[in-house]
Amino acid sequence: MNELLEKTVGEIVTEDYRTAEIFKTYKIDFCCNGGKNLNDVLTSKNIDSNKIVAELNSVKEKNNNGSVDFNSWEIDLLADYIEKKHHRYVEAKTPELKQYLAKLCQVHGENHPELFEINEQFNQSAGILAMHMKKEELIIFPYIRKMAAAKQKNEKIDLPQFGSVQNPIQAMMSEHDIEGERFKIIAEVSNNYTTPDDGCNTYRVAFALLKEFEDDLHLHIHLENNILFPKAIEYEQSLL
């Protein structure tokens, strides 16, 4: 069996994030469900394994000089990056998207009632993500930085008040699953962010930004679920 088929989807994307585009094409979830074995995923979706393995290998064989190897980063650096890059992105784009979607509902809602569903789903996601990121910034990330400092100094650490890093991580991953499913609904209802023939420029801009928001969220969740969180658990076990 090809070695790629024996790996999880998350492992493949962690090794080379460019492969994420192939998984997106085949509607394979690499972030929230990245822990699933590729062969099992392809079997369940009745996808030709030879075809997708050839496509993945073709991507991996290309020059990778422009890609960032997040898996080689120390966990405190990765936590800082996620907070400053992805958390700030969500905070900056959420008000903008809310404004666009509200306007679309007002102007085009009569002819496109699906806009109200998209608006409702996004607003729910925005509220959950705001609380979710705050919990990471106040609970998980400070502990990750503490573990990184302890490892550098070759010191032991005591378990935190929440018992183990696995406890908040489990909660965060559960919330990732919910938001991942929510954006699947948004993509489906919007016909994969396709602007209708009678859509105005605001329509096109809003859907393009919504698609960008989803892409950023996929990378955000991938970095946490498939790299940061597993490493944080390993760090804690090695420092106790």
C-alpha positions in Angstrom: 0.0 0.0 0.0 1.2 3.5 -0.8 2.6 5.1 2.4 0.4 8.2 1.9 -2.7 6.0 2.3 -1.5 4.8 5.6 -1.2 8.4 6.9 -3.9 10.6 8.3 -5.2 13.4 6.2 -3.9 15.8 8.9 -0.4 14.4 8.7 -0.2 14.8 5.0 -1.3 18.4 5.1 1.1 19.1 8.0 4.0 17.8 5.9 2.9 20.0 3.0 0.1 22.4 3.2 -0.2 22.7 -0.5 -1.9 19.3 -0.5 -4.9 21.0 1.3 -6.1 22.3 -2.1 -6.5 18.8 -3.4 -8.4 17.7 -0.3 -10.7 20.8 -0.7 -11.3 19.8 -4.3 -12.5 16.4 -3.2 -14.4 17.9 -0.2 -12.2 16.0 2.3 -12.0 17.7 5.7 -8.3 18.0 6.6 -8.7 20.2 9.7 -11.6 19.2 12.0 -11.4 15.5 10.8 -7.7 15.4 10.0 -7.1 12.5 12.3 -8.8 10.1 9.9 -6.7 7.6 7.8 -6.6 8.7 4.1 -7.4 5.2 2.8 -10.5 5.0 5.1 -11.6 8.4 4.0 -11.2 7.6 0.3 -13.0 4.3 0.7 -15.9 6.0 2.5 -16.2 8.6 -0.2 -15.7 6.0 -3.1 -12.8 8.1 -4.4 -10.1 6.4 -6.6 -7.1 6.2 -4.4 -4.6 5.9 -7.3 -5.9 9.1 -8.7 -5.7 11.2 -5.6 -2.3 9.7 -4.5 -0.9 10.6 -7.9 -2.2 14.2 -7.5 -0.8 14.4 -3.9 2.6 13.1 -5.1 2.6 15.6 -8.0 2.1 18.5 -5.5 4.7 17.2 -3.1 7.3 16.8 -5.8 7.1 20.4 -6.8 9.6 23.0 -5.4 8.4 23.8 -1.8 10.7 26.8 -1.1 7.7 29.1 -0.6 5.9 27.0 2.0 6.2 27.5 5.7 7.1 24.4 7.7 4.9 25.1 10.8 5.6 21.6 12.1 9.2 22.6 12.8 8.2 25.6 15.0 8.4 25.6 18.8 4.9 25.5 20.3 5.1 29.0 21.9 6.1 30.5 18.5 3.2 28.7 16.8 0.7 29.9 19.5 1.9 33.5 19.0 1.5 33.1 15.3 -2.0 31.8 15.5 -3.0 34.5 17.9 -1.5 37.4 16.0 -2.3 36.1 12.5 -5.5 34.1 12.6 -7.2 35.5 15.7 -6.6 39.1 14.6 -7.9 38.1 11.1 -11.2 36.9 12.6 -11.5 40.0 14.8 -10.8 42.3 11.8 -13.0 40.6 9.2 -16.0 39.7 11.3 -17.5 43.3 11.5 -16.9 43.8 7.8 -18.7 40.6 6.9 -21.6 41.2 9.2 -22.1 44.6 7.5 -22.0 43.1 4.0 -24.3 40.2 4.8 -26.9 42.4 6.5 -26.9 44.7 3.4 -27.3 41.7 1.1 -30.3 40.5 3.1 -31.9 43.9 2.9 -31.3 44.4 -0.8 -31.4 40.9 -2.2 -33.2 38.9 0.5 -36.6 38.8 -1.3 -35.1 37.1 -4.4 -32.5 35.1 -2.5 -33.9 34.0 0.9 -30.9 31.7 1.4 -29.0 34.9 2.4 -30.9 35.0 5.6 -29.7 31.5 6.4 -26.1 32.5 5.5 -26.4 35.6 7.7 -27.7 33.7 10.6 -25.1 31.0 10.4 -22.2 33.5 10.1 -23.5 35.6 13.0 -23.7 32.5 15.2 -20.2 31.5 14.2 -18.8 34.9 14.9 -20.1 34.9 18.4 -18.8 31.4 19.2 -15.4 32.1 17.6 -15.0 35.3 19.6 -15.5 33.4 22.9 -13.4 30.4 21.6 -10.4 32.6 20.8 -10.6 34.4 24.1 -10.5 31.0 26.0 -7.4 30.0 24.0 -5.7 33.3 24.7 -6.5 33.2 28.4 -6.1 29.5 29.2 -4.3 27.3 26.6 -1.8 29.7 25.1 -0.4 31.0 28.4 0.1 27.4 29.5 1.8 26.5 26.2 4.2 29.4 26.7 4.9 28.3 30.2 5.7 24.7 29.0 8.0 26.1 26.3 9.9 28.1 28.8 10.2 25.1 31.2 11.5 22.9 28.4 14.1 25.5 27.4 15.3 25.6 31.1 15.0 21.9 31.5 12.5 22.3 34.4 9.5 20.4 35.5 6.0 21.9 35.7 3.0 21.4 37.9 -0.4 20.5 36.4 -2.6 23.6 36.0 -5.9 24.2 37.7 -7.7 22.7 34.7 -6.0 19.4 35.4 -4.2 18.8 32.1 -3.9 20.6 28.8 -5.9 17.8 27.3 -9.1 19.0 29.0 -9.3 22.5 27.3 -7.9 21.0 24.1 -10.7 18.6 24.0 -13.2 21.4 24.4 -11.5 23.5 21.8 -11.5 20.7 19.2 -15.2 20.1 19.9 -15.9 23.7 19.1 -13.8 23.4 16.0 -16.0 20.6 14.8 -19.1 22.7 15.3 -17.7 25.7 13.3 -16.4 23.4 10.6 -19.8 22.0 10.1 -21.4 25.4 10.2 -19.2 26.6 7.3 -20.0 23.5 5.3 -23.6 24.6 5.6 -22.7 28.2 4.5 -20.8 26.8 1.5 -23.6 24.6 0.5 -26.3 27.2 0.9 -24.3 29.8 -1.1 -23.6 27.3 -3.9 -19.9 27.3 -2.9 -19.9 31.1 -2.7 -21.2 31.5 -6.2 -22.6 35.0 -7.0 -26.0 34.7 -8.8 -26.5 36.4 -12.1 -28.4 39.3 -10.5 -25.8 39.8 -7.8 -24.2 43.2 -7.5 -20.6 44.1 -6.7 -21.3 44.0 -3.0 -22.6 40.5 -3.5 -19.4 39.4 -5.2 -17.2 41.1 -2.6 -19.1 39.6 0.3 -19.0 36.0 -1.0 -15.3 36.4 -1.9 -14.6 37.6 1.6 -16.7 34.8 3.1 -14.7 32.2 1.1 -11.5 33.8 2.3 -12.7 33.7 5.9 -13.5 30.0 5.5 -10.1 29.3 4.0 -8.4 31.1 6.8 -10.4 29.2 9.4 -9.4 25.9 7.8 -5.7 26.8 8.1 -6.3 28.1 11.7 -8.0 24.9 12.8 -5.4 22.7 11.0 -2.5 24.5 12.8 -4.2 23.8 16.2 -5.8 20.4 15.7 -3.0 18.8 13.8 0.2 20.5 15.0 -0.1 22.7 18.1 -2.5 20.7 20.3 -0.8 17.3 19.8 2.6 18.9 20.5 1.2 20.6 23.6 0.1 17.2 25.0 3.5 15.7 24.2 5.3 18.7 25.9 3.1 18.3 29.1 3.8 14.6 29.4 7.5 15.2 29.0 7.6 17.9 31.7 5.7 16.3 34.5 
